[in-house]
């Protein structure tokens, strides 16, 4: 199993970031907008990218949600 990308964060922050990844994957950003801080963290970890069509998960982000 790959290293936990959230190891440096508190349990509460880790849960928030994982829910943010789920919201991005499900395209629920109008209901649950991503905070600037969470976007910066997730982009820095390589889990999301900002593209013309919006915020999308990278393969690493998908792997985190799938537990791989």
Backbone torsions as a table, in degrees:
resi	resn	phi	psi	omega
1	UNK	NA	143.4	-178.4
2	UNK	-70.2	158.6	177.4
3	UNK	-59.7	144.8	179.5
4	UNK	-72.0	114.9	-178.5
5	UNK	-69.3	-14.4	-177.6
6	UNK	-101.8	12.0	-174.0
7	UNK	-56.8	-31.5	-177.0
8	UNK	-82.1	-5.8	-175.3
9	UNK	-102.8	158.3	175.6
10	UNK	-67.1	163.5	178.5
11	UNK	-59.0	-42.5	-179.9
12	UNK	-61.5	-44.5	-179.9
13	UNK	-67.3	-39.4	178.3
14	UNK	-60.4	-44.4	177.9
15	UNK	-61.8	-45.0	177.9
16	UNK	-58.1	-44.9	-178.2
17	UNK	-67.1	-39.6	177.6
18	UNK	-65.0	-40.2	176.2
19	UNK	-65.4	-36.3	177.0
20	UNK	-62.7	-42.6	176.3
21	UNK	-60.0	-42.2	178.3
22	UNK	-63.4	-41.0	178.6
23	UNK	-63.7	-40.0	178.3
24	UNK	-65.2	-45.6	-179.1
25	UNK	-61.1	-39.7	-178.0
26	UNK	-86.7	0.5	-179.8
27	UNK	57.9	45.2	178.1
28	UNK	-100.2	31.1	-172.0
29	UNK	-73.7	-21.8	175.4
30	UNK	-71.6	-35.6	178.6
31	UNK	-82.4	-34.1	-177.5
32	UNK	-131.8	78.3	-178.3
33	UNK	-62.6	147.2	178.8
34	UNK	-80.1	130.5	177.7
35	UNK	-70.6	155.1	178.6
36	UNK	-59.2	-39.7	-180.0
37	UNK	-64.7	-46.3	179.8
38	UNK	-64.4	-40.1	178.1
39	UNK	-62.3	-42.6	179.0
40	UNK	-62.6	-44.6	-179.1
41	UNK	-64.0	-50.7	-176.3
42	UNK	-65.9	-36.5	176.1
43	UNK	-67.1	-43.7	179.0
44	UNK	-61.7	-33.6	177.7
45	UNK	-80.4	-7.0	-179.9
46	UNK	77.1	22.4	-177.9
47	UNK	-94.0	-21.1	177.0
48	UNK	-137.0	159.8	174.2
49	UNK	-132.6	148.7	174.1
50	UNK	-100.3	117.8	-179.7
51	UNK	-120.6	178.3	178.8
52	UNK	-56.8	-37.8	-178.3
53	UNK	-81.9	-1.5	177.4
54	UNK	122.4	-158.5	-179.1
55	UNK	-86.6	129.2	-179.2
56	UNK	-131.7	152.8	175.6
57	UNK	-75.5	143.3	170.1
58	UNK	-85.6	176.0	176.1
59	UNK	-60.5	-36.5	177.6
60	UNK	-64.7	-39.3	177.8
61	UNK	-64.9	-41.0	176.8
62	UNK	-63.5	-42.0	-179.7
63	UNK	-63.1	-38.2	178.2
64	UNK	-61.8	-44.0	-179.2
65	UNK	-70.7	-29.4	180.0
66	UNK	-86.0	-4.2	179.1
67	UNK	76.9	17.4	-179.4
68	UNK	-90.1	NA	NA
